[in-house]
Amino acid sequence: MRPVNPSTNNTPLKIGDKIRAIRKAQGLTIGELADLVQVTKGYLSRLERDQTSPSVTTLMSICQTLAIPIGSLFEAPAVDLVPLSSAPLINLGGTAAVEKMITPRGLSGAQLIHSEMAPGSHGGHELYTINCKSEILHVIRGEVLVRFTDHTTSLKQGDTLTFAGSEPHTWESPAGATAVWCLIPAPWASNPGHPSA
């Protein structure tokens, strides 16, 4: 019987993009990180472009300086796909609108809601608030009117409106529209006992 030996994978690990993204998120220049890790700026630049591989000592020094676990550089990115066709329905109290949550259920930082608004649809005749810090409405198609206590704003295709979730408001779409609402953070994140889906 012929032995079957697993072949080694000589493809170098791609960690440069992650190091660069973390460095930038922490507000460090490439020169500052190089100084802290005690390597040259050119070496760190090549490392961030995956043109060289670091020694274990250098990699540990980079991770300690950036305060990240070394294993985090080798983890696959977390990616969640929510197809619109199977996104769960959500009821925000509107009339004649089909609303679907298009972010994963466990995501607490933000909640996106895809809304198909039939002609004459509305969010109710009374003004309301949402338990979130910020509310963003982006109109994909049609027109949506957002009414506040002292004025009404008209949004047409491509327009985006941002306002505080604590601001009393309601909406209507006389001719119908397709829109996406973004609630930051997800309303249930501030009130875990009352999930919104």
Secondary structure as GFF3:
##gff-version 3
##sequence-region A 1 197
A	DSSP	alpha_helix	16	25	.	.	.	ID=ss1
A	DSSP	alpha_helix	30	37	.	.	.	ID=ss2
A	DSSP	alpha_helix	41	48	.	.	.	ID=ss3
A	DSSP	alpha_helix	56	66	.	.	.	ID=ss4
A	DSSP	three_ten_helix	70	74	.	.	.	ID=ss5
A	DSSP	three_ten_helix	84	86	.	.	.	ID=ss6
A	DSSP	beta_strand	95	101	.	.	.	ID=ss7
A	DSSP	beta_strand	111	122	.	.	.	ID=ss8
A	DSSP	beta_strand	134	148	.	.	.	ID=ss9
A	DSSP	beta_strand	152	156	.	.	.	ID=ss10
A	DSSP	beta_strand	160	164	.	.	.	ID=ss11
A	DSSP	beta_strand	169	173	.	.	.	ID=ss12
A	DSSP	beta_strand	177	184	.	.	.	ID=ss13
A	DSSP	alpha_helix	187	190	.	.	.	ID=ss14
###
